[in-house]
Amino acid sequence: MKVLGMILIIAGIAMILIRGFSVQTEKKVVDIGAVEINKKENKWIGWPTYAGGIVAIVGVVLVVSGKRRD
């Protein structure tokens, strides 16, 4: 459980520092025989800051509970 807790702490801190990321997708607009027109779109994938805090707190709880069992 300690390892999972450490991973969650690191992931939570990363989620707080990096609030999301952008992904580029390609969408087909027109397809007429040999003619094809595509459009590139940037989509933002983000999460609220408190989600990172919650993940980090769960990680701390797992690390602390793992130390109590030993």
PDB file of N, CA, C and O in Angstrom:
ATOM      1  N   MET A   1       0.813  -1.192   0.000  1.00  0.00           N
ATOM      2  CA  MET A   1       0.000   0.000   0.000  1.00  0.00           C
ATOM      3  C   MET A   1       0.861   1.262   0.000  1.00  0.00           C
ATOM      4  O   MET A   1       0.443   2.312  -0.489  1.00  0.00           O
ATOM      5  N   LYS A   2       2.072   1.144   0.557  1.00  0.00           N
ATOM      6  CA  LYS A   2       2.954   2.310   0.586  1.00  0.00           C
ATOM      7  C   LYS A   2       3.311   2.769  -0.826  1.00  0.00           C
ATOM      8  O   LYS A   2       3.345   3.965  -1.114  1.00  0.00           O
ATOM      9  N   VAL A   3       3.578   1.796  -1.701  1.00  0.00           N
ATOM     10  CA  VAL A   3       3.966   2.138  -3.076  1.00  0.00           C
ATOM     11  C   VAL A   3       2.805   2.821  -3.791  1.00  0.00           C
ATOM     12  O   VAL A   3       3.009   3.830  -4.466  1.00  0.00           O
ATOM     13  N   LEU A   4       1.609   2.297  -3.655  1.00  0.00           N
ATOM     14  CA  LEU A   4       0.435   2.912  -4.262  1.00  0.00           C
ATOM     15  C   LEU A   4       0.214   4.316  -3.701  1.00  0.00           C
ATOM     16  O   LEU A   4      -0.131   5.239  -4.440  1.00  0.00           O
ATOM     17  N   GLY A   5       0.413   4.469  -2.403  1.00  0.00           N
ATOM     18  CA  GLY A   5       0.274   5.780  -1.778  1.00  0.00           C
ATOM     19  C   GLY A   5       1.272   6.779  -2.332  1.00  0.00           C
ATOM     20  O   GLY A   5       0.912   7.927  -2.590  1.00  0.00           O
ATOM     21  N   MET A   6       2.517   6.368  -2.520  1.00  0.00           N
ATOM     22  CA  MET A   6       3.540   7.263  -3.070  1.00  0.00           C
ATOM     23  C   MET A   6       3.199   7.646  -4.513  1.00  0.00           C
ATOM     24  O   MET A   6       3.374   8.797  -4.915  1.00  0.00           O
ATOM     25  N   ILE A   7       2.715   6.682  -5.280  1.00  0.00           N
ATOM     26  CA  ILE A   7       2.323   6.969  -6.666  1.00  0.00           C
ATOM     27  C   ILE A   7       1.181   7.979  -6.687  1.00  0.00           C
ATOM     28  O   ILE A   7       1.186   8.896  -7.509  1.00  0.00           O
ATOM     29  N   LEU A   8       0.207   7.825  -5.797  1.00  0.00           N
ATOM     30  CA  LEU A   8      -0.916   8.762  -5.741  1.00  0.00           C
ATOM     31  C   LEU A   8      -0.473  10.153  -5.297  1.00  0.00           C
ATOM     32  O   LEU A   8      -0.992  11.156  -5.786  1.00  0.00           O
ATOM     33  N   ILE A   9       0.482  10.216  -4.375  1.00  0.00           N
ATOM     34  CA  ILE A   9       0.998  11.521  -3.946  1.00  0.00           C
ATOM     35  C   ILE A   9       1.671  12.230  -5.112  1.00  0.00           C
ATOM     36  O   ILE A   9       1.427  13.414  -5.344  1.00  0.00           O
ATOM     37  N   ILE A  10       2.506  11.523  -5.837  1.00  0.00           N
ATOM     38  CA  ILE A  10       3.201  12.111  -6.989  1.00  0.00           C
ATOM     39  C   ILE A  10       2.190  12.522  -8.062  1.00  0.00           C
ATOM     40  O   ILE A  10       2.297  13.605  -8.636  1.00  0.00           O
ATOM     41  N   ALA A  11       1.213  11.659  -8.328  1.00  0.00           N
ATOM     42  CA  ALA A  11       0.195  11.980  -9.336  1.00  0.00           C
ATOM     43  C   ALA A  11      -0.634  13.190  -8.900  1.00  0.00           C
ATOM     44  O   ALA A  11      -0.971  14.035  -9.730  1.00  0.00           O
ATOM     45  N   GLY A  12      -0.961  13.283  -7.625  1.00  0.00           N
ATOM     46  CA  GLY A  12      -1.738  14.411  -7.120  1.00  0.00           C
ATOM     47  C   GLY A  12      -0.989  15.727  -7.252  1.00  0.00           C
ATOM     48  O   GLY A  12      -1.570  16.741  -7.639  1.00  0.00           O
ATOM     49  N   ILE A  13       0.304  15.712  -6.932  1.00  0.00           N
ATOM     50  CA  ILE A  13       1.120  16.924  -7.072  1.00  0.00           C
ATOM     51  C   ILE A  13       1.227  17.309  -8.543  1.00  0.00           C
ATOM     52  O   ILE A  13       1.156  18.490  -8.883  1.00  0.00           O
ATOM     53  N   ALA A  14       1.396  16.323  -9.413  1.00  0.00           N
ATOM     54  CA  ALA A  14       1.470  16.608 -10.849  1.00  0.00           C
ATOM     55  C   ALA A  14       0.150  17.186 -11.347  1.00  0.00           C
ATOM     56  O   ALA A  14       0.152  18.078 -12.195  1.00  0.00           O
ATOM     57  N   MET A  15      -0.974  16.694 -10.835  1.00  0.00           N
ATOM     58  CA  MET A  15      -2.281  17.204 -11.250  1.00  0.00           C
ATOM     59  C   MET A  15      -2.483  18.648 -10.788  1.00  0.00           C
ATOM     60  O   MET A  15      -3.152  19.429 -11.466  1.00  0.00           O
ATOM     61  N   ILE A  16      -1.911  19.002  -9.643  1.00  0.00           N
ATOM     62  CA  ILE A  16      -2.019  20.373  -9.160  1.00  0.00           C
ATOM     63  C   ILE A  16      -1.166  21.296 -10.020  1.00  0.00           C
ATOM     64  O   ILE A  16      -1.600  22.391 -10.376  1.00  0.00           O
ATOM     65  N   LEU A  17       0.047  20.859 -10.355  1.00  0.00           N
ATOM     66  CA  LEU A  17       0.963  21.698 -11.130  1.00  0.00           C
ATOM     67  C   LEU A  17       0.573  21.776 -12.604  1.00  0.00           C
ATOM     68  O   LEU A  17       0.644  22.845 -13.210  1.00  0.00           O
ATOM     69  N   ILE A  18       0.167  20.657 -13.177  1.00  0.00           N
ATOM     70  CA  ILE A  18      -0.208  20.593 -14.590  1.00  0.00           C
ATOM     71  C   ILE A  18      -1.722  20.451 -14.633  1.00  0.00           C
ATOM     72  O   ILE A  18      -2.249  19.371 -14.366  1.00  0.00           O
ATOM     73  N   ARG A  19      -2.416  21.506 -14.960  1.00  0.00           N
ATOM     74  CA  ARG A  19      -3.875  21.539 -14.836  1.00  0.00           C
ATOM     75  C   ARG A  19      -4.589  20.873 -15.991  1.00  0.00           C
ATOM     76  O   ARG A  19      -5.820  20.850 -16.006  1.00  0.00           O
ATOM     77  N   GLY A  20      -3.872  20.332 -16.956  1.00  0.00           N
ATOM     78  CA  GLY A  20      -4.486  19.661 -18.092  1.00  0.00           C
ATOM     79  C   GLY A  20      -3.519  19.640 -19.257  1.00  0.00           C
ATOM     80  O   GLY A  20      -2.369  20.060 -19.130  1.00  0.00           O
ATOM     81  N   PHE A  21      -3.987  19.151 -20.385  1.00  0.00           N
ATOM     82  CA  PHE A  21      -3.152  19.114 -21.573  1.00  0.00           C
ATOM     83  C   PHE A  21      -4.035  19.210 -22.805  1.00  0.00           C
ATOM     84  O   PHE A  21      -5.245  18.990 -22.748  1.00  0.00           O
ATOM     85  N   SER A  22      -3.405  19.541 -23.909  1.00  0.00           N
ATOM     86  CA  SER A  22      -4.113  19.734 -25.159  1.00  0.00           C
ATOM     87  C   SER A  22      -3.805  18.571 -26.094  1.00  0.00           C
ATOM     88  O   SER A  22      -2.661  18.127 -26.191  1.00  0.00           O
ATOM     89  N   VAL A  23      -4.833  18.082 -26.779  1.00  0.00           N
ATOM     90  CA  VAL A  23      -4.691  16.980 -27.720  1.00  0.00           C
ATOM     91  C   VAL A  23      -5.175  17.462 -29.080  1.00  0.00           C
ATOM     92  O   VAL A  23      -6.244  18.063 -29.188  1.00  0.00           O
ATOM     93  N   GLN A  24      -4.395  17.201 -30.109  1.00  0.00           N
ATOM     94  CA  GLN A  24      -4.793  17.605 -31.450  1.00  0.00           C
ATOM     95  C   GLN A  24      -5.457  16.428 -32.153  1.00  0.00           C
ATOM     96  O   GLN A  24      -4.899  15.333 -32.236  1.00  0.00           O
ATOM     97  N   THR A  25      -6.671  16.682 -32.660  1.00  0.00           N
ATOM     98  CA  THR A  25      -7.408  15.651 -33.384  1.00  0.00           C
ATOM     99  C   THR A  25      -7.674  16.139 -34.801  1.00  0.00           C
ATOM    100  O   THR A  25      -7.707  17.340 -35.066  1.00  0.00           O
ATOM    101  N   GLU A  26      -7.861  15.200 -35.689  1.00  0.00           N
ATOM    102  CA  GLU A  26      -8.152  15.534 -37.076  1.00  0.00           C
ATOM    103  C   GLU A  26      -9.564  15.071 -37.395  1.00  0.00           C
ATOM    104  O   GLU A  26      -9.924  13.919 -37.155  1.00  0.00           O
ATOM    105  N   LYS A  27     -10.356  15.986 -37.938  1.00  0.00           N
ATOM    106  CA  LYS A  27     -11.755  15.705 -38.218  1.00  0.00           C
ATOM    107  C   LYS A  27     -12.006  15.865 -39.715  1.00  0.00           C
ATOM    108  O   LYS A  27     -11.597  16.857 -40.319  1.00  0.00           O
ATOM    109  N   LYS A  28     -12.676  14.890 -40.304  1.00  0.00           N
ATOM    110  CA  LYS A  28     -13.000  14.946 -41.727  1.00  0.00           C
ATOM    111  C   LYS A  28     -14.197  15.865 -41.925  1.00  0.00           C
ATOM    112  O   LYS A  28     -15.267  15.631 -41.362  1.00  0.00           O
ATOM    113  N   VAL A  29     -14.014  16.915 -42.730  1.00  0.00           N
ATOM    114  CA  VAL A  29     -15.075  17.887 -42.968  1.00  0.00           C
ATOM    115  C   VAL A  29     -15.833  17.545 -44.248  1.00  0.00           C
ATOM    116  O   VAL A  29     -17.062  17.464 -44.246  1.00  0.00           O
ATOM    117  N   VAL A  30     -15.094  17.344 -45.345  1.00  0.00           N
ATOM    118  CA  VAL A  30     -15.716  17.061 -46.641  1.00  0.00           C
ATOM    119  C   VAL A  30     -14.992  15.885 -47.278  1.00  0.00           C
ATOM    120  O   VAL A  30     -13.763  15.819 -47.260  1.00  0.00           O
ATOM    121  N   ASP A  31     -15.750  14.970 -47.834  1.00  0.00           N
ATOM    122  CA  ASP A  31     -15.172  13.838 -48.555  1.00  0.00           C
ATOM    123  C   ASP A  31     -15.990  13.637 -49.824  1.00  0.00           C
ATOM    124  O   ASP A  31     -17.016  12.958 -49.815  1.00  0.00           O
ATOM    125  N   ILE A  32     -15.519  14.238 -50.920  1.00  0.00           N
ATOM    126  CA  ILE A  32     -16.208  14.140 -52.209  1.00  0.00           C
ATOM    127  C   ILE A  32     -15.281  13.423 -53.183  1.00  0.00           C
ATOM    128  O   ILE A  32     -14.400  14.038 -53.784  1.00  0.00           O
ATOM    129  N   GLY A  33     -15.482  12.149 -53.330  1.00  0.00           N
ATOM    130  CA  GLY A  33     -14.655  11.369 -54.261  1.00  0.00           C
ATOM    131  C   GLY A  33     -13.184  11.453 -53.889  1.00  0.00           C
ATOM    132  O   GLY A  33     -12.781  11.020 -52.809  1.00  0.00           O
ATOM    133  N   ALA A  34     -12.378  12.017 -54.797  1.00  0.00           N
ATOM    134  CA  ALA A  34     -10.939  12.115 -54.565  1.00  0.00           C
ATOM    135  C   ALA A  34     -10.574  13.327 -53.711  1.00  0.00           C
ATOM    136  O   ALA A  34      -9.441  13.439 -53.242  1.00  0.00           O
ATOM    137  N   VAL A  35     -11.517  14.222 -53.511  1.00  0.00           N
ATOM    138  CA  VAL A  35     -11.263  15.431 -52.725  1.00  0.00           C
ATOM    139  C   VAL A  35     -11.659  15.177 -51.274  1.00  0.00           C
ATOM    140  O   VAL A  35     -12.774  14.750 -50.975  1.00  0.00           O
ATOM    141  N   GLU A  36     -10.716  15.450 -50.392  1.00  0.00           N
ATOM    142  CA  GLU A  36     -10.968  15.253 -48.972  1.00  0.00           C
ATOM    143  C   GLU A  36     -10.435  16.461 -48.214  1.00  0.00           C
ATOM    144  O   GLU A  36      -9.282  16.850 -48.400  1.00  0.00           O
ATOM    145  N   ILE A  37     -11.258  17.052 -47.368  1.00  0.00           N
ATOM    146  CA  ILE A  37     -10.849  18.212 -46.578  1.00  0.00           C
ATOM    147  C   ILE A  37     -10.929  17.820 -45.105  1.00  0.00           C
ATOM    148  O   ILE A  37     -11.970  17.383 -44.613  1.00  0.00           O
ATOM    149  N   ASN A  38      -9.807  17.989 -44.421  1.00  0.00           N
ATOM    150  CA  ASN A  38      -9.732  17.671 -43.002  1.00  0.00           C
ATOM    151  C   ASN A  38      -9.480  18.938 -42.207  1.00  0.00           C
ATOM    152  O   ASN A  38      -8.902  19.901 -42.709  1.00  0.00           O
ATOM    153  N   LYS A  39      -9.921  18.920 -40.968  1.00  0.00           N
ATOM    154  CA  LYS A  39      -9.733  20.054 -40.075  1.00  0.00           C
ATOM    155  C   LYS A  39      -9.062  19.546 -38.806  1.00  0.00           C
ATOM    156  O   LYS A  39      -9.491  18.556 -38.214  1.00  0.00           O
ATOM    157  N   LYS A  40      -7.995  20.245 -38.395  1.00  0.00           N
ATOM    158  CA  LYS A  40      -7.313  19.890 -37.149  1.00  0.00           C
ATOM    159  C   LYS A  40      -7.903  20.732 -36.025  1.00  0.00           C
ATOM    160  O   LYS A  40      -8.036  21.950 -36.140  1.00  0.00           O
ATOM    161  N   GLU A  41      -8.250  20.058 -34.944  1.00  0.00           N
ATOM    162  CA  GLU A  41      -8.820  20.723 -33.788  1.00  0.00           C
ATOM    163  C   GLU A  41      -7.981  20.430 -32.564  1.00  0.00           C
ATOM    164  O   GLU A  41      -7.486  19.315 -32.395  1.00  0.00           O
ATOM    165  N   ASN A  42      -7.821  21.422 -31.714  1.00  0.00           N
ATOM    166  CA  ASN A  42      -7.163  21.233 -30.430  1.00  0.00           C
ATOM    167  C   ASN A  42      -8.237  21.098 -29.358  1.00  0.00           C
ATOM    168  O   ASN A  42      -9.104  21.961 -29.220  1.00  0.00           O
ATOM    169  N   LYS A  43      -8.171  20.012 -28.605  1.00  0.00           N
ATOM    170  CA  LYS A  43      -9.122  19.795 -27.520  1.00  0.00           C
ATOM    171  C   LYS A  43      -8.364  19.842 -26.204  1.00  0.00           C
ATOM    172  O   LYS A  43      -7.301  19.239 -26.062  1.00  0.00           O
ATOM    173  N   TRP A  44      -8.922  20.563 -25.252  1.00  0.00           N
ATOM    174  CA  TRP A  44      -8.312  20.700 -23.940  1.00  0.00           C
ATOM    175  C   TRP A  44      -8.904  19.650 -23.003  1.00  0.00           C
ATOM    176  O   TRP A  44     -10.122  19.559 -22.848  1.00  0.00           O
ATOM    177  N   ILE A  45      -8.044  18.873 -22.390  1.00  0.00           N
ATOM    178  CA  ILE A  45      -8.463  17.883 -21.402  1.00  0.00           C
ATOM    179  C   ILE A  45      -7.923  18.371 -20.067  1.00  0.00           C
ATOM    180  O   ILE A  45      -6.712  18.384 -19.843  1.00  0.00           O
ATOM    181  N   GLY A  46      -8.809  18.764 -19.203  1.00  0.00           N
ATOM    182  CA  GLY A  46      -8.386  19.344 -17.934  1.00  0.00           C
ATOM    183  C   GLY A  46      -9.161  18.778 -16.767  1.00  0.00           C
ATOM    184  O   GLY A  46     -10.150  18.065 -16.936  1.00  0.00           O
ATOM    185  N   TRP A  47      -8.689  19.111 -15.575  1.00  0.00           N
ATOM    186  CA  TRP A  47      -9.331  18.677 -14.358  1.00  0.00           C
ATOM    187  C   TRP A  47      -9.227  19.809 -13.348  1.00  0.00           C
ATOM    188  O   TRP A  47      -8.333  20.648 -13.455  1.00  0.00           O
ATOM    189  N   PRO A  48     -10.110  19.847 -12.386  1.00  0.00           N
ATOM    190  CA  PRO A  48     -10.047  20.912 -11.384  1.00  0.00           C
ATOM    191  C   PRO A  48      -8.846  20.717 -10.454  1.00  0.00           C
ATOM    192  O   PRO A  48      -8.370  19.599 -10.255  1.00  0.00           O
ATOM    193  N   THR A  49      -8.374  21.818  -9.898  1.00  0.00           N
ATOM    194  CA  THR A  49      -7.199  21.767  -9.029  1.00  0.00           C
ATOM    195  C   THR A  49      -7.460  20.909  -7.793  1.00  0.00           C
ATOM    196  O   THR A  49      -6.572  20.189  -7.336  1.00  0.00           O
ATOM    197  N   TYR A  50      -8.675  20.985  -7.252  1.00  0.00           N
ATOM    198  CA  TYR A  50      -8.960  20.223  -6.040  1.00  0.00           C
ATOM    199  C   TYR A  50      -8.894  18.715  -6.266  1.00  0.00           C
ATOM    200  O   TYR A  50      -8.691  17.963  -5.313  1.00  0.00           O
ATOM    201  N   ALA A  51      -9.060  18.261  -7.499  1.00  0.00           N
ATOM    202  CA  ALA A  51      -8.963  16.818  -7.776  1.00  0.00           C
ATOM    203  C   ALA A  51      -7.543  16.326  -7.478  1.00  0.00           C
ATOM    204  O   ALA A  51      -7.363  15.243  -6.921  1.00  0.00           O
ATOM    205  N   GLY A  52      -6.544  17.120  -7.846  1.00  0.00           N
ATOM    206  CA  GLY A  52      -5.160  16.758  -7.524  1.00  0.00           C
ATOM    207  C   GLY A  52      -4.929  16.722  -6.036  1.00  0.00           C
ATOM    208  O   GLY A  52      -4.214  15.854  -5.536  1.00  0.00           O
ATOM    209  N   GLY A  53      -5.530  17.663  -5.316  1.00  0.00           N
ATOM    210  CA  GLY A  53      -5.398  17.675  -3.857  1.00  0.00           C
ATOM    211  C   GLY A  53      -6.020  16.448  -3.224  1.00  0.00           C
ATOM    212  O   GLY A  53      -5.461  15.875  -2.289  1.00  0.00           O
ATOM    213  N   ILE A  54      -7.164  16.048  -3.725  1.00  0.00           N
ATOM    214  CA  ILE A  54      -7.837  14.860  -3.186  1.00  0.00           C
ATOM    215  C   ILE A  54      -7.001  13.606  -3.438  1.00  0.00           C
ATOM    216  O   ILE A  54      -6.867  12.757  -2.557  1.00  0.00           O
ATOM    217  N   VAL A  55      -6.442  13.494  -4.643  1.00  0.00           N
ATOM    218  CA  VAL A  55      -5.603  12.331  -4.970  1.00  0.00           C
ATOM    219  C   VAL A  55      -4.378  12.296  -4.062  1.00  0.00           C
ATOM    220  O   VAL A  55      -4.002  11.230  -3.576  1.00  0.00           O
ATOM    221  N   ALA A  56      -3.750  13.452  -3.826  1.00  0.00           N
ATOM    222  CA  ALA A  56      -2.572  13.512  -2.962  1.00  0.00           C
ATOM    223  C   ALA A  56      -2.932  13.152  -1.519  1.00  0.00           C
ATOM    224  O   ALA A  56      -2.174  12.450  -0.851  1.00  0.00           O
ATOM    225  N   ILE A  57      -4.074  13.624  -1.036  1.00  0.00           N
ATOM    226  CA  ILE A  57      -4.495  13.315   0.337  1.00  0.00           C
ATOM    227  C   ILE A  57      -4.767  11.818   0.496  1.00  0.00           C
ATOM    228  O   ILE A  57      -4.399  11.228   1.511  1.00  0.00           O
ATOM    229  N   VAL A  58      -5.402  11.208  -0.490  1.00  0.00           N
ATOM    230  CA  VAL A  58      -5.636   9.755  -0.439  1.00  0.00           C
ATOM    231  C   VAL A  58      -4.296   9.014  -0.391  1.00  0.00           C
ATOM    232  O   VAL A  58      -4.158   8.023   0.325  1.00  0.00           O
ATOM    233  N   GLY A  59      -3.314   9.495  -1.152  1.00  0.00           N
ATOM    234  CA  GLY A  59      -1.988   8.891  -1.124  1.00  0.00           C
ATOM    235  C   GLY A  59      -1.339   9.001   0.243  1.00  0.00           C
ATOM    236  O   GLY A  59      -0.726   8.045   0.718  1.00  0.00           O
ATOM    237  N   VAL A  60      -1.466  10.159   0.882  1.00  0.00           N
ATOM    238  CA  VAL A  60      -0.906  10.340   2.223  1.00  0.00           C
ATOM    239  C   VAL A  60      -1.581   9.401   3.211  1.00  0.00           C
ATOM    240  O   VAL A  60      -0.915   8.810   4.061  1.00  0.00           O
ATOM    241  N   VAL A  61      -2.891   9.261   3.105  1.00  0.00           N
ATOM    242  CA  VAL A  61      -3.616   8.357   3.998  1.00  0.00           C
ATOM    243  C   VAL A  61      -3.135   6.923   3.817  1.00  0.00           C
ATOM    244  O   VAL A  61      -2.967   6.199   4.798  1.00  0.00           O
ATOM    245  N   LEU A  62      -2.913   6.505   2.577  1.00  0.00           N
ATOM    246  CA  LEU A  62      -2.422   5.138   2.334  1.00  0.00           C
ATOM    247  C   LEU A  62      -1.027   4.934   2.890  1.00  0.00           C
ATOM    248  O   LEU A  62      -0.739   3.876   3.451  1.00  0.00           O
ATOM    249  N   VAL A  63      -0.151   5.923   2.748  1.00  0.00           N
ATOM    250  CA  VAL A  63       1.215   5.798   3.269  1.00  0.00           C
ATOM    251  C   VAL A  63       1.187   5.733   4.788  1.00  0.00           C
ATOM    252  O   VAL A  63       1.880   4.907   5.383  1.00  0.00           O
ATOM    253  N   VAL A  64       0.393   6.596   5.428  1.00  0.00           N
ATOM    254  CA  VAL A  64       0.330   6.621   6.894  1.00  0.00           C
ATOM    255  C   VAL A  64      -0.289   5.326   7.419  1.00  0.00           C
ATOM    256  O   VAL A  64       0.192   4.775   8.409  1.00  0.00           O
ATOM    257  N   SER A  65      -1.339   4.836   6.777  1.00  0.00           N
ATOM    258  CA  SER A  65      -1.955   3.587   7.247  1.00  0.00           C
ATOM    259  C   SER A  65      -1.027   2.403   7.000  1.00  0.00           C
ATOM    260  O   SER A  65      -1.073   1.422   7.742  1.00  0.00           O
ATOM    261  N   GLY A  66      -0.186   2.478   5.970  1.00  0.00           N
ATOM    262  CA  GLY A  66       0.787   1.417   5.728  1.00  0.00           C
ATOM    263  C   GLY A  66       1.866   1.378   6.788  1.00  0.00           C
ATOM    264  O   GLY A  66       2.352   0.302   7.135  1.00  0.00           O
ATOM    265  N   LYS A  67       2.251   2.539   7.312  1.00  0.00           N
ATOM    266  CA  LYS A  67       3.262   2.596   8.376  1.00  0.00           C
ATOM    267  C   LYS A  67       2.719   2.082   9.697  1.00  0.00           C
ATOM    268  O   LYS A  67       3.464   1.501  10.486  1.00  0.00           O
ATOM    269  N   ARG A  68       1.437   2.285   9.952  1.00  0.00           N
ATOM    270  CA  ARG A  68       0.843   1.826  11.189  1.00  0.00           C
ATOM    271  C   ARG A  68       0.772   0.296  11.245  1.00  0.00           C
ATOM    272  O   ARG A  68       0.861  -0.286  12.326  1.00  0.00           O
ATOM    273  N   ARG A  69       0.613  -0.352  10.101  1.00  0.00           N
ATOM    274  CA  ARG A  69       0.494  -1.815  10.073  1.00  0.00           C
ATOM    275  C   ARG A  69       1.836  -2.492  10.340  1.00  0.00           C
ATOM    276  O   ARG A  69       1.882  -3.607  10.859  1.00  0.00           O
ATOM    277  N   ASP A  70       2.929  -1.810   9.983  1.00  0.00           N
ATOM    278  CA  ASP A  70       4.265  -2.437  10.151  1.00  0.00           C
ATOM    279  C   ASP A  70       4.708  -2.480  11.574  1.00  0.00           C
ATOM    280  O   ASP A  70       5.798  -2.972  11.866  1.00  0.00           O
TER     281      ASP A  70
END
